[in-house]
Amino acid sequence: MTADPATLNAGAVIVAAGASTRMGDAGDKTLADIGGEPLIARTVDVFERCDSIAAVALVVSERNMDAVAALRDEKGWRKTMPPLVGGARRQDSVRAGLDALPPGCEWVLVHDGARPFVTSRMIEEGLAAAADTGAAIAVVPAFDTVKRVGEGGRVVETLDRSELAMVQTPQVFRRDVLERAHAEVADNVTDDAAMVERTGVEVRTFDGARSNIKVTTPEDLMVAGALVR
C-alpha cells in the first residue's frame, strides 16, 4: 500500500550525530565515500525524492555541521532544513529533530543516517503499517540461532527464532505518539520504538531489507561499496 501525500503530511528525522568510534582509522562514517557520494548524501537523497516526505530534519555532530551544510547547498536539497547539532544521546538527537519539524508534519519517520540503502518502498510501507496504531518499525527475520548467555559465557537458553526479528530503521510514528514517548521516558534506550512501547502503544512491523545495512565498521563500508557497484 502506498501512502497518499495529498492526505498524509510526513516529516523525517535523520540522525547522524554519532561519534563513529567503531570506525577506527577509517574516520567519520557520515561523510565517508560510497561509490563517489558521501554516505549521508545517499541517505538524504532517498527522502528528498520520496513524495510522501514533506520535510527532513538532519541531525549531525557539531564537527560535521559546516561540511553537511555545504553539502546541502551543493545538492540543492529542497525538503531538508539546515543541519542541527545532535545531543549527548541518540534519543536527544531525535528529540532535537522532532522539535524542528514543521507543525504540519503529523507523521514522523526516524532513520539512521548510516543506513544509505533505505528505499521509498520502505518509507511508504512504513507509513501504511503505522496507520492503525500510530507506530511501526522496519524488521528482517532473525535467520541465525540466538542464545541468551549468562555469567562466564554460560548459555542460559536458546530463544525461539520464529518469534525474533532484527530491527532496522525507518521507524514510523504519529507525531503525538512520539512526542509523548519522549516526554515520558527518560531512560536510555536503543531506539524510539522502545520508548513508544513503554507508553502502551502497539508497535506494528513492516518489511525492511537485508541490504538496508547500518554502516558501523570499516568492514561495513566495504559491503556498502559492493552494494553500490
Phi and psi in degrees as GROMACS dihedral restraints (atoms count N, CA, C in turn):
[ dihedral_restraints ]
;  ai    aj    ak    al  type     phi  dphi    fc
    3     4     5     6     1  -104.1    20    10
    4     5     6     7     1   131.6    20    10
    6     7     8     9     1   -66.8    20    10
    7     8     9    10     1   142.6    20    10
    9    10    11    12     1   -93.9    20    10
   10    11    12    13     1   109.4    20    10
   12    13    14    15     1   -64.8    20    10
   13    14    15    16     1   -17.1    20    10
   15    16    17    18     1   -72.3    20    10
   16    17    18    19     1   -25.1    20    10
   18    19    20    21     1  -117.3    20    10
   19    20    21    22     1    -5.0    20    10
   21    22    23    24     1  -126.5    20    10
   22    23    24    25     1   113.5    20    10
   24    25    26    27     1  -101.6    20    10
   25    26    27    28     1   105.8    20    10
   27    28    29    30     1  -118.6    20    10
   28    29    30    31     1   142.5    20    10
   30    31    32    33     1  -120.7    20    10
   31    32    33    34     1   159.4    20    10
   33    34    35    36     1  -120.6    20    10
   34    35    36    37     1   139.9    20    10
   36    37    38    39     1  -110.9    20    10
   37    38    39    40     1   112.4    20    10
   39    40    41    42     1  -103.1    20    10
   40    41    42    43     1   119.0    20    10
   42    43    44    45     1  -102.3    20    10
   43    44    45    46     1   118.6    20    10
   45    46    47    48     1  -141.2    20    10
   46    47    48    49     1    47.7    20    10
   48    49    50    51     1  -109.0    20    10
   49    50    51    52     1    10.7    20    10
   51    52    53    54     1   -71.6    20    10
   52    53    54    55     1   168.5    20    10
   54    55    56    57     1   -88.2    20    10
   55    56    57    58     1    -6.8    20    10
   57    58    59    60     1    55.5    20    10
   58    59    60    61     1    36.3    20    10
   60    61    62    63     1   -64.9    20    10
   61    62    63    64     1   -29.1    20    10
   63    64    65    66     1   -84.4    20    10
   64    65    66    67     1     2.0    20    10
   66    67    68    69     1   -82.9    20    10
   67    68    69    70     1   -15.5    20    10
   69    70    71    72     1    57.6    20    10
   70    71    72    73     1  -134.4    20    10
   72    73    74    75     1   -70.8    20    10
   73    74    75    76     1    -8.8    20    10
   75    76    77    78     1   -73.2    20    10
   76    77    78    79     1   -13.2    20    10
   78    79    80    81     1    87.4    20    10
   79    80    81    82     1  -161.5    20    10
   81    82    83    84     1   -76.9    20    10
   82    83    84    85     1   124.3    20    10
   84    85    86    87     1   -73.0    20    10
   85    86    87    88     1   -25.4    20    10
   87    88    89    90     1   -56.4    20    10
   88    89    90    91     1   -41.0    20    10
   90    91    92    93     1  -106.7    20    10
   91    92    93    94     1    11.1    20    10
   93    94    95    96     1   -62.4    20    10
   94    95    96    97     1   143.3    20    10
   96    97    98    99     1   -78.6    20    10
   97    98    99   100     1   126.4    20    10
   99   100   101   102     1  -127.8    20    10
  100   101   102   103     1   105.1    20    10
  102   103   104   105     1    59.8    20    10
  103   104   105   106     1    36.4    20    10
  105   106   107   108     1    88.0    20    10
  106   107   108   109     1     2.3    20    10
  108   109   110   111     1  -127.2    20    10
  109   110   111   112     1   142.8    20    10
  111   112   113   114     1   -60.7    20    10
  112   113   114   115     1   142.8    20    10
  114   115   116   117     1   -51.8    20    10
  115   116   117   118     1   -48.3    20    10
  117   118   119   120     1   -64.5    20    10
  118   119   120   121     1   -30.0    20    10
  120   121   122   123     1   -66.3    20    10
  121   122   123   124     1   -41.0    20    10
  123   124   125   126     1   -63.0    20    10
  124   125   126   127     1   -37.3    20    10
  126   127   128   129     1   -67.7    20    10
  127   128   129   130     1   -52.1    20    10
  129   130   131   132     1   -63.8    20    10
  130   131   132   133     1   -38.0    20    10
  132   133   134   135     1   -54.9    20    10
  133   134   135   136     1   -36.6    20    10
  135   136   137   138     1   -63.9    20    10
  136   137   138   139     1   -43.6    20    10
  138   139   140   141     1   -71.5    20    10
  139   140   141   142     1   -34.0    20    10
  141   142   143   144     1   -62.9    20    10
  142   143   144   145     1   -35.9    20    10
  144   145   146   147     1   -84.2    20    10
  145   146   147   148     1   -16.7    20    10
  147   148   149   150     1   -79.7    20    10
  148   149   150   151     1   123.3    20    10
  150   151   152   153     1   -62.7    20    10
  151   152   153   154     1   -25.1    20    10
  153   154   155   156     1   -77.4    20    10
  154   155   156   157     1   -10.3    20    10
  156   157   158   159     1  -101.8    20    10
  157   158   159   160     1   125.6    20    10
  159   160   161   162     1   -96.5    20    10
  160   161   162   163     1   -30.5    20    10
  162   163   164   165     1  -152.4    20    10
  163   164   165   166     1   151.5    20    10
  165   166   167   168     1  -130.1    20    10
  166   167   168   169     1   125.2    20    10
  168   169   170   171     1  -102.6    20    10
  169   170   171   172     1   116.6    20    10
  171   172   173   174     1  -106.0    20    10
  172   173   174   175     1   116.9    20    10
  174   175   176   177     1  -109.2    20    10
  175   176   177   178     1   122.0    20    10
  177   178   179   180     1  -131.3    20    10
  178   179   180   181     1   171.6    20    10
  180   181   182   183     1   -74.5    20    10
  181   182   183   184     1   156.6    20    10
  183   184   185   186     1   -60.6    20    10
  184   185   186   187     1   -35.7    20    10
  186   187   188   189     1   -67.6    20    10
  187   188   189   190     1   -20.8    20    10
  189   190   191   192     1  -101.7    20    10
  190   191   192   193     1     2.0    20    10
  192   193   194   195     1   -56.2    20    10
  193   194   195   196     1   -51.5    20    10
  195   196   197   198     1   -64.9    20    10
  196   197   198   199     1   -42.5    20    10
  198   199   200   201     1   -65.7    20    10
  199   200   201   202     1   -40.9    20    10
  201   202   203   204     1   -72.4    20    10
  202   203   204   205     1   -36.4    20    10
  204   205   206   207     1   -62.2    20    10
  205   206   207   208     1   -41.1    20    10
  207   208   209   210     1   -66.9    20    10
  208   209   210   211     1   -37.8    20    10
  210   211   212   213     1   -64.3    20    10
  211   212   213   214     1   -40.4    20    10
  213   214   215   216     1   -59.2    20    10
  214   215   216   217     1   -44.2    20    10
  216   217   218   219     1   -66.0    20    10
  217   218   219   220     1   -42.7    20    10
  219   220   221   222     1   -63.3    20    10
  220   221   222   223     1   -40.3    20    10
  222   223   224   225     1   -79.9    20    10
  223   224   225   226     1   -16.9    20    10
  225   226   227   228     1    68.5    20    10
  226   227   228   229     1    33.7    20    10
  228   229   230   231     1   -62.9    20    10
  229   230   231   232     1   128.5    20    10
  231   232   233   234     1   -94.1    20    10
  232   233   234   235     1   -32.7    20    10
  234   235   236   237     1   -89.9    20    10
  235   236   237   238     1   -21.4    20    10
  237   238   239   240     1   -85.4    20    10
  238   239   240   241     1   122.9    20    10
  240   241   242   243     1   -74.4    20    10
  241   242   243   244     1   164.2    20    10
  243   244   245   246     1   -53.0    20    10
  244   245   246   247     1   142.0    20    10
  246   247   248   249     1   -61.1    20    10
  247   248   249   250     1   150.6    20    10
  249   250   251   252     1  -111.2    20    10
  250   251   252   253     1   151.2    20    10
  252   253   254   255     1   -82.5    20    10
  253   254   255   256     1   133.1    20    10
  255   256   257   258     1   -75.7    20    10
  256   257   258   259     1   170.1    20    10
  258   259   260   261     1   -98.3    20    10
  259   260   261   262     1  -170.9    20    10
  261   262   263   264     1   -68.8    20    10
  262   263   264   265     1   -35.1    20    10
  264   265   266   267     1  -116.7    20    10
  265   266   267   268     1   162.0    20    10
  267   268   269   270     1   -57.1    20    10
  268   269   270   271     1   -44.9    20    10
  270   271   272   273     1   -64.9    20    10
  271   272   273   274     1   -28.2    20    10
  273   274   275   276     1   -68.9    20    10
  274   275   276   277     1   -37.5    20    10
  276   277   278   279     1   -67.3    20    10
  277   278   279   280     1   -41.2    20    10
  279   280   281   282     1   -61.8    20    10
  280   281   282   283     1   -42.7    20    10
  282   283   284   285     1   -62.0    20    10
  283   284   285   286     1   -39.2    20    10
  285   286   287   288     1   -61.2    20    10
  286   287   288   289     1   -42.4    20    10
  288   289   290   291     1   -68.8    20    10
  289   290   291   292     1   -40.0    20    10
  291   292   293   294     1   -60.8    20    10
  292   293   294   295     1   -44.8    20    10
  294   295   296   297     1   -65.3    20    10
  295   296   297   298     1   -26.7    20    10
  297   298   299   300     1   -84.5    20    10
  298   299   300   301     1   -18.8    20    10
  300   301   302   303     1   -64.4    20    10
  301   302   303   304     1   145.8    20    10
  303   304   305   306     1   -57.1    20    10
  304   305   306   307     1   147.7    20    10
  306   307   308   309     1   -57.1    20    10
  307   308   309   310     1   -28.1    20    10
  309   310   311   312     1   -72.4    20    10
  310   311   312   313     1    -9.9    20    10
  312   313   314   315     1   -78.1    20    10
  313   314   315   316     1   101.9    20    10
  315   316   317   318     1   -84.7    20    10
  316   317   318   319     1   -18.5    20    10
  318   319   320   321     1  -123.3    20    10
  319   320   321   322     1   145.4    20    10
  321   322   323   324     1  -131.2    20    10
  322   323   324   325     1   129.3    20    10
  324   325   326   327     1  -105.6    20    10
  325   326   327   328     1   125.4    20    10
  327   328   329   330     1  -102.2    20    10
  328   329   330   331     1   125.8    20    10
  330   331   332   333     1  -136.9    20    10
  331   332   333   334     1   142.7    20    10
  333   334   335   336     1   -72.7    20    10
  334   335   336   337     1   125.6    20    10
  336   337   338   339     1   -60.0    20    10
  337   338   339   340     1   -24.7    20    10
  339   340   341   342     1   -87.0    20    10
  340   341   342   343     1    14.1    20    10
  342   343   344   345     1  -112.6    20    10
  343   344   345   346     1    83.8    20    10
  345   346   347   348     1   -79.4    20    10
  346   347   348   349     1    -4.0    20    10
  348   349   350   351     1  -106.4    20    10
  349   350   351   352     1    21.9    20    10
  351   352   353   354     1   -61.5    20    10
  352   353   354   355     1   154.6    20    10
  354   355   356   357     1  -128.8    20    10
  355   356   357   358     1   161.4    20    10
  357   358   359   360     1   -61.4    20    10
  358   359   360   361     1   -32.6    20    10
  360   361   362   363     1   -57.7    20    10
  361   362   363   364     1   -45.1    20    10
  363   364   365   366     1   -64.0    20    10
  364   365   366   367     1   -41.3    20    10
  366   367   368   369     1   -60.6    20    10
  367   368   369   370     1   -48.8    20    10
  369   370   371   372     1   -70.6    20    10
  370   371   372   373     1   -40.7    20    10
  372   373   374   375     1   -68.2    20    10
  373   374   375   376     1   -31.8    20    10
  375   376   377   378     1   -65.7    20    10
  376   377   378   379     1   -42.5    20    10
  378   379   380   381     1   -63.1    20    10
  379   380   381   382     1   -40.9    20    10
  381   382   383   384     1   -65.8    20    10
  382   383   384   385     1   -41.5    20    10
  384   385   386   387     1   -67.4    20    10
  385   386   387   388     1   -31.2    20    10
  387   388   389   390     1   -81.8    20    10
  388   389   390   391     1    -9.5    20    10
  390   391   392   393     1   -58.8    20    10
  391   392   393   394     1   -37.6    20    10
  393   394   395   396     1   -75.6    20    10
  394   395   396   397     1   -45.0    20    10
  396   397   398   399     1  -108.9    20    10
  397   398   399   400     1   -17.3    20    10
  399   400   401   402     1    95.5    20    10
  400   401   402   403     1     7.4    20    10
  402   403   404   405     1  -156.4    20    10
  403   404   405   406     1   135.6    20    10
  405   406   407   408     1  -155.7    20    10
  406   407   408   409     1   148.0    20    10
  408   409   410   411     1  -131.5    20    10
  409   410   411   412     1   148.5    20    10
  411   412   413   414     1   -77.9    20    10
  412   413   414   415     1   134.3    20    10
  414   415   416   417     1  -139.8    20    10
  415   416   417   418     1   159.2    20    10
  417   418   419   420     1  -129.9    20    10
  418   419   420   421     1   151.6    20    10
  420   421   422   423     1   -62.0    20    10
  421   422   423   424     1   148.9    20    10
  423   424   425   426     1   -85.9    20    10
  424   425   426   427     1   101.9    20    10
  426   427   428   429     1   -82.6    20    10
  427   428   429   430     1   -28.0    20    10
  429   430   431   432     1   -80.0    20    10
  430   431   432   433     1   154.0    20    10
  432   433   434   435     1   -73.0    20    10
  433   434   435   436     1   134.3    20    10
  435   436   437   438     1  -116.8    20    10
  436   437   438   439     1   129.5    20    10
  438   439   440   441     1  -120.0    20    10
  439   440   441   442     1   143.8    20    10
  441   442   443   444     1   -90.3    20    10
  442   443   444   445     1   126.2    20    10
  444   445   446   447     1  -115.5    20    10
  445   446   447   448     1   132.7    20    10
  447   448   449   450     1  -100.8    20    10
  448   449   450   451     1  -159.8    20    10
  450   451   452   453     1   -60.6    20    10
  451   452   453   454     1   143.5    20    10
  453   454   455   456     1    70.6    20    10
  454   455   456   457     1    16.5    20    10
  456   457   458   459     1    76.1    20    10
  457   458   459   460     1    17.9    20    10
  459   460   461   462     1   -80.0    20    10
  460   461   462   463     1   128.3    20    10
  462   463   464   465     1   -72.0    20    10
  463   464   465   466     1   122.8    20    10
  465   466   467   468     1   -90.0    20    10
  466   467   468   469     1   -44.2    20    10
  468   469   470   471     1  -163.2    20    10
  469   470   471   472     1   159.0    20    10
  471   472   473   474     1  -101.7    20    10
  472   473   474   475     1   123.2    20    10
  474   475   476   477     1   -80.2    20    10
  475   476   477   478     1   151.7    20    10
  477   478   479   480     1   -74.5    20    10
  478   479   480   481     1   107.4    20    10
  480   481   482   483     1   -61.5    20    10
  481   482   483   484     1   -28.0    20    10
  483   484   485   486     1   -67.6    20    10
  484   485   486   487     1   -17.0    20    10
  486   487   488   489     1  -103.1    20    10
  487   488   489   490     1     4.9    20    10
  489   490   491   492     1  -109.4    20    10
  490   491   492   493     1   148.7    20    10
  492   493   494   495     1  -144.0    20    10
  493   494   495   496     1   148.4    20    10
  495   496   497   498     1   -93.2    20    10
  496   497   498   499     1   126.7    20    10
  498   499   500   501     1   -90.6    20    10
  499   500   501   502     1   137.5    20    10
  501   502   503   504     1  -123.5    20    10
  502   503   504   505     1  -173.6    20    10
  504   505   506   507     1  -120.6    20    10
  505   506   507   508     1   156.9    20    10
  507   508   509   510     1   -76.8    20    10
  508   509   510   511     1   151.4    20    10
  510   511   512   513     1  -113.2    20    10
  511   512   513   514     1   135.5    20    10
  513   514   515   516     1  -118.8    20    10
  514   515   516   517     1   133.0    20    10
  516   517   518   519     1  -141.6    20    10
  517   518   519   520     1   146.1    20    10
  519   520   521   522     1   -66.0    20    10
  520   521   522   523     1   138.3    20    10
  522   523   524   525     1   -56.8    20    10
  523   524   525   526     1   -42.9    20    10
  525   526   527   528     1   -66.1    20    10
  526   527   528   529     1   -31.4    20    10
  528   529   530   531     1   -64.9    20    10
  529   530   531   532     1   -46.3    20    10
  531   532   533   534     1   -68.9    20    10
  532   533   534   535     1   -39.8    20    10
  534   535   536   537     1   -63.5    20    10
  535   536   537   538     1   -40.2    20    10
  537   538   539   540     1   -63.3    20    10
  538   539   540   541     1   -43.1    20    10
  540   541   542   543     1   -60.8    20    10
  541   542   543   544     1   -43.4    20    10
  543   544   545   546     1   -68.4    20    10
  544   545   546   547     1   -28.5    20    10
  546   547   548   549     1   -76.6    20    10
  547   548   549   550     1   -31.5    20    10
  549   550   551   552     1   -98.5    20    10
  550   551   552   553     1   -24.1    20    10
  552   553   554   555     1  -110.7    20    10
  553   554   555   556     1   114.8    20    10
  555   556   557   558     1  -104.6    20    10
  556   557   558   559     1   -14.2    20    10
  558   559   560   561     1   -66.7    20    10
  559   560   561   562     1   155.9    20    10
  561   562   563   564     1   -66.7    20    10
  562   563   564   565     1   133.8    20    10
  564   565   566   567     1  -132.8    20    10
  565   566   567   568     1   162.2    20    10
  567   568   569   570     1   -93.3    20    10
  568   569   570   571     1   -19.5    20    10
  570   571   572   573     1  -154.2    20    10
  571   572   573   574     1   166.7    20    10
  573   574   575   576     1   -69.3    20    10
  574   575   576   577     1   -30.4    20    10
  576   577   578   579     1   -59.9    20    10
  577   578   579   580     1   -36.0    20    10
  579   580   581   582     1   -61.7    20    10
  580   581   582   583     1   -37.5    20    10
  582   583   584   585     1   -67.5    20    10
  583   584   585   586     1   -44.8    20    10
  585   586   587   588     1   -64.7    20    10
  586   587   588   589     1   -39.6    20    10
  588   589   590   591     1   -57.7    20    10
  589   590   591   592     1   -38.1    20    10
  591   592   593   594     1   -67.8    20    10
  592   593   594   595     1   -20.2    20    10
  594   595   596   597     1   -87.8    20    10
  595   596   597   598     1     0.5    20    10
  597   598   599   600     1    91.6    20    10
  598   599   600   601     1     4.6    20    10
  600   601   602   603     1   -80.5    20    10
  601   602   603   604     1   135.2    20    10
  603   604   605   606     1   -75.0    20    10
  604   605   606   607     1   127.3    20    10
  606   607   608   609     1  -102.8    20    10
  607   608   609   610     1   121.6    20    10
  609   610   611   612     1   -90.3    20    10
  610   611   612   613     1   171.8    20    10
  612   613   614   615     1  -125.5    20    10
  613   614   615   616     1   157.5    20    10
  615   616   617   618     1  -143.4    20    10
  616   617   618   619     1   166.3    20    10
  618   619   620   621     1   -72.8    20    10
  619   620   621   622     1   123.1    20    10
  621   622   623   624     1   -85.6    20    10
  622   623   624   625     1  -142.5    20    10
  624   625   626   627     1  -158.6    20    10
  625   626   627   628     1   145.5    20    10
  627   628   629   630     1   -59.5    20    10
  628   629   630   631     1   -31.8    20    10
  630   631   632   633     1   -74.6    20    10
  631   632   633   634     1   -12.2    20    10
  633   634   635   636     1   -80.9    20    10
  634   635   636   637     1    57.9    20    10
  636   637   638   639     1   -76.4    20    10
  637   638   639   640     1   155.3    20    10
  639   640   641   642     1  -102.7    20    10
  640   641   642   643     1   121.6    20    10
  642   643   644   645     1   -78.1    20    10
  643   644   645   646     1   113.7    20    10
  645   646   647   648     1  -125.9    20    10
  646   647   648   649     1   -30.6    20    10
  648   649   650   651     1  -125.4    20    10
  649   650   651   652     1   165.7    20    10
  651   652   653   654     1   -57.2    20    10
  652   653   654   655     1   -33.4    20    10
  654   655   656   657     1   -64.9    20    10
  655   656   657   658     1   -36.1    20    10
  657   658   659   660     1   -63.4    20    10
  658   659   660   661     1   -36.0    20    10
  660   661   662   663     1   -61.7    20    10
  661   662   663   664     1   -39.5    20    10
  663   664   665   666     1   -64.7    20    10
  664   665   666   667     1   -41.3    20    10
  666   667   668   669     1   -64.9    20    10
  667   668   669   670     1   -42.0    20    10
  669   670   671   672     1   -61.9    20    10
  670   671   672   673     1   -41.5    20    10
  672   673   674   675     1   -62.1    20    10
  673   674   675   676     1   -38.9    20    10
  675   676   677   678     1   -67.1    20    10
  676   677   678   679     1   -38.5    20    10
  678   679   680   681     1   -64.6    20    10
  679   680   681   682     1   -37.2    20    10
  681   682   683   684     1   -64.8    20    10
  682   683   684   685     1   -43.5    20    10
